[in-house]
Amino acid sequence: MPISGTFWTVAELMDGLQISKQAVYNLAQRYNWDSPSPGLYYGGSADDHTTVDAYLHARARKTIKGQRSLDWDDTYDIDCPVDGCDGICLVWPDDDHYKCAYSHSGKFE
């Protein structure tokens, strides 16, 4: 039976996060990433904390907010208002402004 869904390979994670193969393995163990086979991890839903996508969103929120620890709270997540941007964006630092993981920011019109 073939596996289905969206997946991240170790090579993609190494390249995207600029970390070693061992560091990817350590993250997978720490956050209990689901894996149908060695070297392949479910992308899945950003709401499921056992997926790579959830970790990547939490990491982006941490960066946007300037925090030291991962931010798993998706309450303020929005679609970036900049055309063509697929990055995670937050209503931040107040209800009138937004900030994107790709450095887009501004005031809502």
C-alpha positions as CSV (number, residue, x, y, z in Angstrom):
1,M,0.0,0.0,0.0
2,P,1.5,3.4,-1.0
3,I,1.9,6.1,1.6
4,S,0.0,9.4,0.9
5,G,0.2,12.9,2.2
6,T,2.8,15.6,2.3
7,F,6.2,14.8,3.5
8,W,9.6,16.4,4.3
9,T,12.8,14.6,3.6
10,V,15.9,14.8,5.9
11,A,17.7,16.5,3.0
12,E,15.0,19.2,2.7
13,L,15.0,19.8,6.4
14,M,18.8,20.0,6.6
15,D,18.9,22.5,3.8
16,G,15.9,24.6,5.0
17,L,16.9,24.7,8.6
18,Q,20.7,24.8,8.0
19,I,21.3,21.9,10.5
20,S,22.9,18.5,10.3
21,K,21.3,15.1,9.8
22,Q,21.8,14.3,13.4
23,A,20.1,17.6,14.4
24,V,17.1,16.7,12.2
25,Y,16.9,13.3,13.9
26,N,17.2,14.9,17.4
27,L,14.3,17.3,16.5
28,A,12.2,14.4,15.2
29,Q,12.8,12.5,18.5
30,R,12.2,15.6,20.7
31,Y,8.9,16.6,19.0
32,N,7.7,13.0,18.1
33,W,7.4,13.6,14.4
34,D,5.5,10.9,12.7
35,S,7.5,9.1,10.0
36,P,6.2,6.4,7.6
37,S,9.8,5.4,6.8
38,P,13.3,6.4,7.8
39,G,14.3,9.8,6.5
40,L,10.8,10.9,5.7
41,Y,8.5,12.9,8.0
42,Y,4.9,13.9,7.7
43,G,4.4,17.6,6.8
44,G,0.8,17.4,7.9
45,S,-1.3,19.9,9.7
46,A,0.2,22.9,11.5
47,D,-2.3,22.1,14.3
48,D,-0.8,18.6,15.0
49,H,2.3,19.0,17.1
50,T,3.7,15.7,15.8
51,T,4.3,17.1,12.3
52,V,7.2,19.1,10.8
53,D,4.8,21.8,9.6
54,A,3.6,22.5,13.2
55,Y,7.3,22.8,14.3
56,L,8.1,25.1,11.4
57,H,5.2,27.4,12.2
58,A,6.1,27.5,15.9
59,R,9.6,28.3,15.0
60,A,8.5,31.1,12.7
61,R,6.2,32.6,15.4
62,K,9.1,32.5,17.8
63,T,11.3,34.5,15.3
64,I,8.5,37.0,14.5
65,K,7.9,37.7,18.2
66,G,11.6,37.7,19.1
67,Q,11.0,35.0,21.7
68,R,13.5,32.4,22.9
69,S,11.1,29.4,23.0
70,L,8.9,28.0,20.4
71,D,5.4,29.5,20.2
72,W,2.7,26.8,19.5
73,D,-0.2,29.2,19.9
74,D,-1.8,29.9,16.4
75,T,-4.4,32.3,17.6
76,Y,-2.9,35.3,15.8
77,D,-1.9,33.5,12.5
78,I,-3.3,35.1,9.3
79,D,-2.6,34.9,5.6
80,C,0.0,37.5,4.7
81,P,-1.7,40.5,3.0
82,V,1.3,40.9,0.6
83,D,0.4,39.5,-2.8
84,G,2.2,36.3,-3.7
85,C,3.6,35.7,-0.1
86,D,2.9,32.3,1.3
87,G,4.8,32.9,4.6
88,I,3.3,32.7,8.1
89,C,2.1,36.0,9.2
90,L,0.8,37.2,12.6
91,V,-1.3,40.0,13.9
92,W,1.6,41.6,15.8
93,P,2.6,43.6,17.9
94,D,-1.0,44.9,18.3
95,D,-4.4,44.3,16.6
96,D,-3.7,47.0,14.0
97,H,-0.4,45.6,12.6
98,Y,0.9,42.5,11.0
99,K,4.3,41.0,10.7
100,C,5.4,38.2,8.4
101,A,8.2,35.6,8.6
102,Y,9.5,37.0,5.3
103,S,10.0,40.5,6.8
104,H,6.7,42.0,5.5
105,S,5.0,44.2,8.1
106,G,2.6,47.1,8.2
107,K,-0.7,48.4,9.4
108,F,-4.0,46.9,8.3
109,E,-6.0,49.2,6.0
